[in-house]
Amino acid sequence: MQLTYSTEKHSKTSIFFSIDDSPVSEIFHERKTAIISSQNIINTYPEILQWGKTIVIDDTEPHKNLATIEKIIAELLELGIDRNSYIIGIGGGIVCDITGFVSHIYMRGVRFGLVPTTLLAMTDASIGGKNGVNFNENKNFIGSFDNPDFIIADSKFLHTLPEKQYLSGLGEIIKYALIGNSNILNILETNPDNILNRNSETIQKLVSESVLTKIKIVEEDPDDKSIRHILNFGHTIGHSIELLEDIPHGLAVVKGMNAATDISVKLGILATDKAQQIKQLLTSFGYDISYKLGENHIRLLSNDKKKEDSNIRFVLLEDIGKPQIRKMPVQQIIDLAR
């Protein structure tokens, strides 16, 4: 199976669901190639070392910064990577974000591809061209829009994924269900055991449906100016929880989605029975959906990159599958979330 999407800034990105059906081997033979990955991925899949010159990075949030970008650029220069070369990121969302950003700025642009190895990266981080790094406590504050030539979302990588990372990716898939994909919602509500047991067929359906959902939104709004904002459901509060409480992205987003659900009810736009259905869906996969905002969370919300003056574009729900983007004062969000 192969999908493609395109935006005004990039003619085509091809998405493959098997590494054996991808163009990777051709690229390695035809162009000088640099691989950006983590030591954990290399230890698990040592064959990566045969694919190209490898640059190893620490793929944790504290190292998702400009210092890591400078380190990579220095190594790319040492390897002789130029504008006719290829850069390929193999790893989770942090590796994908960093690879895209480096490829965008190195020599003003080098072609790149992504091989996401986590559920989160396959269904979210690798798709749509958003690349970047954190700045101090501000998540993804410095970055670019640039789509890869290809993405390889091979589910074989998920068999070795730690449980917490698997559930983190599943959190983003649940988001797609709540903002509009009824097929994903049906799979989630009728096959929880298969999902938790990582049934290959069920997971492949979830991955492909998630990819299709994000492709549709990205093609409509490549620069994140309008409808693409719905992808931030759960993220405004979730990002502050992720950074301050040091929990995986998707687990923080689940808490953020629960908070956004509560705020939607308090504003009178979401029925309480629908909110209860959402909470039941989240807890059916064992998530801790509790949240509590302290002063540091508030400080991060006040610096959110989606903020315009004193307002933030906040994603609410009118119903399951019916998101609403509303400009809300930061203080109002804080008051409603407490």
N, C-alpha and C positions, 0 to 999 in steps of 0.2 A: 504494500500500500504506500502511495506517495501523495502528498498534498503540496500545493504551492500557494504563496500569497505574495502580494506586491503592494508597494506604497509609492507615493509620489517621489520619494527620495531614493528608492531602491527598486530596480525593475522586477526582481523575483527572488524569493527565498524558497528553496525546496526543502520539504520535511520528509524524512525517511523514518520508517519504523523498524528497520533492521540494518545493522551496520554492514551486513553482507551485501545489501542492495544499494549501498551508498557509493559516492564517488571518492571516498577517502583514499583507497589504494592507488587510484589514478593520480591524485594530487601529490601523494608522497613520492611517486616516481617521476613526476613532471616538474615539480617546483621545490625549491628549498623551503622547508617547513619547520616552524617552531611550535612545539606543544606546550601549552600552559596547563598545569595540573597540580594536584596535591600529592604529598607523600603517601597518604592513605590509599588513594586511587591507584598509584603506581605499585604499592605493595599488593593490592588486591588483583590488579590486572597488569602484571609486569610486561606483557606484550606491548604495552604502550611505548616502552622505551625503544622499540624497533620501528616505531612509526615516524620518528623525526627527532630533532634536537629538543630536549625536554627542559623546560624551566619550571622548577618546583616552587610553589608558594604556600604560605600558611593560609588556608581557606577558612579562617574564622573572622567574625565581625570586627574584633579589635585590629585586625590587619587589613581590613577592607578600606584602605586609605591611600593617600598620595605617595606615601613612602614606599608602599608595595609597587605602585605604578612606576616610580623612578627605578626601583630595583629591576623590574622586568625590562624596561627600556634599555638599561645598561647591559643586560644580558642579551637582548635582541641585537644590539650593536656588536657585541663580542662574537655572536653567532653569524654575523654577516647578513642578517635579514634585511631585505630591501623592499622596494615597492612592487617587485615582481614575485615576492615570496608569499607564503600563506601562513596565517596564525590560526591554530585550532585550540579551542578551550575544551578540556575534558574534565568534567567534575560537576559539582552542584551549582546552586544559584550564584554564589559568590564568585566562583571561577568564571561562570558565564558573563556576569556583569563586568568583571575586571577585564576579561579577554576582549569584549566588545569595545570597552573604553580605550584600552591600549591600542587596539587595531585602528580606532578612529583617529587618534592623535599621533601615532608613530609615523613619522615622515608624511604627515597629513593624510594618511589613509592607506591601509594595507588590507587586502581581502582576507576574510576570516570565516570560519565555520565553528559550530558548537556541537559537542557531544555531551548532552546533559546525562548525568548518572544518578540523579535523585528524582523522585516523583514530583517534587516542587519545581525543579528546574525544567523537567520535561513538559509540564503543563502550564508553566507561568514564566519563570525568569528568562528562559531562552527565547521566548517568542515576543515579537513586537518592537524590538530595536531599542529598548530602554537599557542603557549601560551607565555604570558609574560607581562611585565610591562614597563612603561616609566622610563627613568633615566634623571633627570633634564629636559631639553627640547627635549630630543631624544626619539622619539616614539618607543615603543616596543623594546627597546635596550637590555633588559635583559630578557631571556626566554629560552624555550625548545621546542623540538618536541615530542609530546606524544598525541596519539589519544585516545578519550574516548571509552568506551565499547559501548555506545549507544548515540544517539541524538534523541530528540523528537521535531519535527518541526510542532507543531499543530497550524494551522492558526487561531484557536479561540482566541489566545492571541492578534492577530492583530486588533481586533475590538475595543479595548480600547487604542490602540497606538496613541499618539499625532501625529498630522499631520506632524510636522517637522521630527520626527523620522521615520515616514512611508516613507516620501520622501527621507530620508537619505538611507534607505534600498533599495529603488527603484533605487537610483544612482548606487549601486553595481550591480543590475540586468541589468541595461543598459550597464554597463561595459562588462558583459558576452555576450551581443548581439554584441557589437563592436569588441570583440576579437574573435568571431567565431560562436556563436550559432544563426543560422538563424531563428530557431523556435521562440526564444525570440524576435528577431528583428521584426518578422512578427506580433507577439502579441502586441508589443509596438506600432507599427505603425498603426495597424488596430483597436485597442481597448483602446485608451487613456482614454475615458470617463469611461469605465468599471474599468480600473485600478485606476483612481483617486477616483472613488466611492467605491473602495474596493469590487468589485463583487467577491464573494467567489470562484466561479469556475475559473474565470480568474486568480485570485491571486494564487490559488492552482497550476495552470499550470505553472505560472512563478516561483513559489518556487521549484516545482519538476524539471523543466528544469534547473534552476540555480544549484540545488544540483547535478544533473547529470553531468553538465559541470565541476563543481569543482572536483567532484569525479574522473572523467576521467583524469584530469590534475594531481591531487594529486597522483593517483596510478602510473602514468608514472614518476613522479618526486617528491617522498615523502620528500626529503631533500632540496628542493628548489635550485637545482643546475643548471637547464637548462630551460625546457619548462615552468615550474611553474612561471618563471619571468613574463610571459605575464599577470598574475593576478595583477601585479603592474601597469597596465595601468592607468594613471591618479594619481597614488599614490605618486610619488616622489615629485612633486610640491604640490599635494593635502595635504600631511602630514604637510608641512610647513605652509600652509594656515590654516589647522585645528588647529594646536597648537597656532599659533600667533593671529589668528582672532577669536578664540573661537566659531567655528561653527561646527555642527555635521559632523562626518566623511564622510558620503556619499555626503553631500552638498559640502564639500571641494574637494572630489574626482571628482565631476562633473566639478568644476572649473579646476581641474588638467587635466581632460580629454580634456577639451576645449583647454587648453594651449598645451598639447601634440599634439592635432590635428593641431593647428597653427604651431607648430615647424615642424611637418611632412610636411606641405605644404611648409614652408620656405626652408626645405632641399630638396624639389623637389621630394619627394617619394609619396605624396598623392595629388590627383587631387583636384582642388578647388571646383568642383561640389560635390564631395564626402564629403569634409569638410563642405560644406553648408548643406548637408543632415544630417550630425551629429549634427550640431548646431541647425537645425530645430527640430530634435528629442529631444534634451535636453530642448529647450525652450518650446516645446509643453506640457511639464509637469510643466511649471511655474518656472523652475530653473533660478537663477541668475548665468550666466556663466562668468561674468566678473572677471578679475584677474589683480593684479598689484603686482609685486615683489619688496619689499624694501630690505634694507640692512640686516634686521633680517631674512627674508626668505632665503637670500643668505647664511647667516651663518649656518642656519639649513641644507640647501642643502649640504653644505661643510662637514657636520658631518653625512650625511645619511649613514645608516648601509649597504646599497648596494654599497657604494663607494669602489673602489679598486685603491689605490694610488690617482691620481687626476681625475679618471674616475668614472662614475656612469653607471650601467646597466639601460638604459632608454628605455621605451617601446614606440615605434612609430607605426603608421599605414601606410601600403602601400595601403590599401583599407579597406572598412568596412568588418570585419571578417578576416582580414589578418594582424596580428600584426608582428612587427619586433623588436627584441631586439638588441640594439646597445650600445656598450661602448662609452660614450661621455664624454669629459672633462666637469667638473662642470661649468667652465667659459663659455663654448659654450652654454650649456643649459640656463644659465642666460642671455647671450646676445640675444639668439633667443626668449626667453620668454618676453623680454622687448619691 
